[in-house]
Amino acid sequence: MSGTRRAVMLEEARAARARGDLDLAVRRCEAVLAEAPDDLEAVYLLGAIQAQRGADEAALRCFERVLEREPRRAEAWNARGVLLERRGGLAEAERCYARAMGCAPRASTPRYNLGRMLLGQGRAAEARALLEEAARLDPRGLPPLLMLASACHRLGDLEGMRAALERAHALAPADPTVLRRLGDCARHRGEAEEAVRWYGQALAVAPDDAVTRWNRALMLLALGRWREAWPDYELGLELGERRVAPLPGVPRWDGSPCGRLLVQWEQGFGDTIQFARLLPEARRRVAHLTFHCQPELAALLARSLPGCTVVSGGTPPPGPWDAAIPLLSLPGVLGLAPDLIPGGVPYLRPDPERVGSWRARLAPHDRRARDVGIVWSGNPAFRANGDRSCGLAAFGALAGVEGVRFHALQKGPAEAELASPPPGLAVTPLGPSLRGFDDTAAAICALDLVITVDTAVAHLAGALGRPVWILLCHTPDWRWGTAGERSAWYPTARLFRQPRRGDWAAVFREVRASLDGWRQETEAA
């Protein structure tokens, strides 16, 4: 086969690959190699096609053949690294990307690939440096800029994130991914209106994008535009942001009268506590309502929801059911708005005997002392727990407040922080005696005040109608809104917000000043 004929066959292979006819592309490459086994262009192209087909072993053999003869061929090192990374060989993949970078100091692709891989390993600072270089070497490329934005976000550099996305927007002003990411950046910066604007632009280009619609719904909820948001809030179920056990063959409840309705819990304890107040309203529309909840909440909810059947366990009860609905879909069906939340507070009923026992236990020798429960961390499995949790050390700002006794309601791994409390802060650990939410509810009712980060205890105290101060990160969950110190959900709650990301010190300065005033007011009362 002449050199000209080989060139034609390779061009046919590339064209076949481009239109997705990978089998034909392989045949063309193999035909060239049958006549010219050392044609490295054919070997490399065959490797690239095999990688695209998912035939990783065959692809690796091709790239290794090329590198035996051309050890400074950067694209082959890069391609080998991609395959090894895909197979889990991260250390060897890193070496391949580094070799590619050494062979081609001005190549953007291996720097992008290595930065992307390192970011996935949690090595965000190294990743950012590589991705900045990749973006500089490929000033018209979107992927390095988008990945650079992710690295900046991981490092908490929201200004850097925005700068990278603005550069991407200048390159592709109508790209829906860029527009959505700009919305995400505004959301992380606490700019809800701006986020909604960017999401709106993204949806104008790609109106069916579920992720954008879901993110926009969260921002609309935060802004109090609940009725606009509820339809797209349902997308969380298909995106995996909301999880509920499927019930094949059972119709979804639409709010109309029916016989036997099953409401299913989803997400965390705080969500169940918050939205359980809607169950009596749903119960008025059906003949019989059963709520399937977490075992830890069953006793408290069964006592608090007369007329509703409360069951618990790992799987939903078998029924039969006329309809079913996830708990967090009730707001949309019931038409909730900030000025239209059914039920009053308190709507949870603690066990009176347990409350009496806790009051006797906490009764101070000095009757002027006030008992304050504190919680500093949520569930560590929650992806945003690092932002919403302040740590026990932050409560050190409250050391020395006169006439206040602090009691830890904290449960879980963060209880270990009590082994080394902040200097001057005396905290009585209650966690070992809190065997479930019935105990925690009773303890809260025996306290004068609860100060907590955004976790289940915040919802529990609010649902019990107890005074609770909720400490919020700069961009809290939608249910707390974007501003103000009052909650539409819990009239006895006061919200303390970070003025900027991570600034718990400012929050606790405000809490300390408020605690002094609160103590004096309660003494006077």
C-alpha positions, -999 to +999 in steps of 0.1 A: +000+000+000+015+033-011+020+062+013-007+081-005-032+053-002-024+049+036-030+086+040-064+083+023-073+053+045-064+071+077-084+101+066-114+078+060-109+064+095-109+098+110-141+107+091-158+075+101-148+082+137-162+117+135-196+105+124-197+077+150-190+047+127-163+033+150-163-002+135-155+012+100-128+034+116-112+004+132-113-016+099-096+013+080-068+015+107-063-023+107-061-023+069-033+003+070-015-017+098-018-049+079+004-034+052+025-011+073+027-024+110+050+005+120+027+033+109+026+051+142-002+074+131-024+045+124-014+029+157-022+061+176-055+066+158-065+030+164-058+035+201-079+066+202-108+048+185-106+018+208-106+041+238-138+057+225-153+022+221-144+013+257-118-013+247-093+000+272-068-028+270-065-027+233-062+011+234-035+009+260-015-015+239-017+009+210-005+039+230+023+019+246+035+008+211+036+045+201+055+055+232+081+027+227+091+044+194+083+080+202+088+085+240+083+122+237+049+121+221+028+141+245-006+132+231+001+095+237+012+101+273-020+121+278-042+095+262-026+067+283-032+088+314-069+092+306-073+055+303-053+047+335-074+073+354-106+057+341-094+023+354-085+037+388-047+039+384-045+074+396-008+074+406+003+061+372-021+084+354-006+114+373+028+103+360+015+101+325+000+136+326+033+149+340+053+133+312+029+148+287+034+182+302+072+177+301+071+168+265+048+196+255+053+226+278+027+247+260+000+220+258-032+228+277-049+194+276-026+174+300-027+203+325-064+203+323-067+166+328-043+165+357-060+195+373-094+178+369-081+146+384-064+162+413-096+182+421-115+149+422-089+137+448-094+168+470-061+184+460-078+217+451-048+240+455-026+220+432-056+216+408-062+254+407-026+261+397-027+236+368-061+248+356-050+284+356-021+274+334-043+253+312-067+283+307-038+306+299-024+282+273-059+277+258-075+311+260-105+301+238-112+269+258-142+266+281-134+233+300-103+247+318-122+278+329-152+258+341-130+234+360-110+263+374-142+278+387-149+245+405-114+245+420-119+280+433-153+271+448-137+241+466-111+265+481-137+290+492-125+316+467-158+328+453-142+359+437-119+336+418-149+314+408-168+344+395-138+357+376-133+323+358-169+321+350-170+357+337-141+348+313-161+317+302-192+339+297-172+363+275-162+333+253-197+317+252-224+342+262-252+318+253-238+286+267-264+272+292-238+255+314-218+287+318-250+306+326-261+280+351-227+280+368-229+318+370-262+313+388-245+288+411-218+313+419-243+340+428-261+314+450-229+306+469-222+343+473-257+348+489-270+368+459-303+351+454-319+376+431-287+376+409-288+338+409-324+337+397-315+361+369-287+339+357-308+307+360-335+325+340-310+332+312-299+296+312-334+284+310-341+307+281-315+287+261-321+252+276-357+253+291-357+216+300-325+215+320-336+199+352-306+209+373-310+246+364-348+244+372-341+228+405-314+253+415-337+282+405-365+267+426-343+267+456-335+304+451-372+313+446-380+295+478-352+315+496-367+347+483-402+338+495-416+332+461-428+297+471-457+292+448-435+298+418-410+273+431-430+243+441-435+228+406-398+226+400-390+216+435-404+183+425-374+178+402-354+170+432-369+136+432-356+127+398-323+143+404-317+124+436-316+155+457-347+142+474-350+105+481-381+085+489-388+048+486-408+041+453-443+027+455-450+011+421-486+013+410-498+038+437-511+071+423-495+103+434-518+124+456-529+156+441-547+171+471-582+158+461-603+137+485-594+101+487-596+071+511-562+059+523-533+082+519-497+073+527-472+102+533-436+092+532-407+108+550-376+119+531-343+135+538-333+143+574-349+146+609-352+184+606-372+181+574-396+156+590-401+178+621-406+210+600-431+196+575-450+173+600-471+204+608-488+200+574-501+165+581-532+175+599-542+198+570-537+168+546-556+146+570-587+169+567-588+161+530-587+123+532-605+096+550-574+081+566-537+093+566-507+072+575-473+088+579-443+066+575-414+082+594-380+076+609-381+053+640-364+080+661-393+103+657-422+079+658-432+082+694-430+120+694-451+123+662-476+097+672-484+117+704-485+150+684-506+140+654-540+129+666-561+114+638-530+104+618-515+069+620-477+070+625-456+040+615-419+036+611-394+012+597-370+008+568-397+002+541-431+017+536-461-003+549-477-025+522-511-008+522-533-009+501-531+028+494-554+049+473-526+075+469-492+084+483-470+115+484-435+124+498-437+147+528-419+176+512-443+175+482-471+185+505-463+222+504-469+223+467-501+204+468-514+225+497-503+258+481-480+270+509-468+306+509-449+325+536-481+340+548-501+308+545-486+280+566-512+257+581-512+249+618-499+268+648-469+265+671-464+244+691-475+215+671-453+188+688-462+175+723-434+163+746-439+135+771-450+154+803-433+129+826-400+133+808-403+171+809-409+169+847-379+147+851-357+170+831-369+201+850-360+184+883-326+175+869-318+210+856-333+229+885-305+254+895-295+261+931-294+297+921-330+304+909-318+335+890-296+313+867-309+306+832-303+272+815-293+274+778-289+244+756-263+245+728-256+226+696-226+233+674-227+207+646-252+189+624-249+155+607-214+151+593-228+130+564-246+161+551-225+177+523-229+212+536-223+204+572-189+221+572-206+254+563-235+252+587-215+239+617-195+263+639-178+239+663-178+241+700-148+264+700-169+292+685-191+291+717-160+302+736-171+338+728-199+332+754-176+323+782-181+344+813-217+354+807-232+358+841-263+340+853-263+315+824-256+277+826-248+260+793-259+224+785-248+205+755-277+190+735-251+178+709-253+143+696-230+124+673-192+126+666-191+163+675-198+154+712-161+145+714-153+182+713-165+184+749-133+167+760-115+201+754-141+229+758-131+265+751-113+282+780-137+296+806-168+279+791-184+254+814-207+231+796-228+202+811-230+173+786-266+160+782-259+139+751-254+105+770-289+109+785-306+118+752-317+084+739-340+098+712-360+128+702-385+123+730-357+128+755-344+158+735-378+174+733-383+170+770-349+185+778-356+215+755-389+221+773-369+222+806-344+247+793-349+285+791-333+289+757-317+269+729-288+282+708-281+260+678-267+258+643-291+248+615-298+212+625-327+190+637-326+206+672-334+240+657-366+226+641-375+206+672-372+237+695-392+258+671-419+231+667-422+229+705-427+266+706-396+271+728-372+301+725-345+292+701-317+312+685-306+297+652-270+304+640-269+305+602-240+304+577-238+331+550-258+311+525-282+290+546-309+266+534-338+281+516-362+277+545-345+305+565-349+331+537-322+356+527-325+382+554-341+391+587-341+376+621-376+361+621-388+328+606-421+322+589-421+287+603-412+292+639-424+324+657-403+317+688-371+315+667-345+343+662-321+340+634-284+351+636-268+353+602-231+354+591-224+388+575-198+371+553-188+335+545-173+317+575-175+347+599-188+329+630-170+355+652-194+382+641-224+359+648-212+352+683-205+389+690-242+395+683-252+364+703-232+375+733-247+410+733-282+396+729-276+370+756-268+397+781-299+415+773-321+384+772-308+374+807-317+407+821-352+407+805-359+372+818-348+382+853-370+412+853-400+390+841 
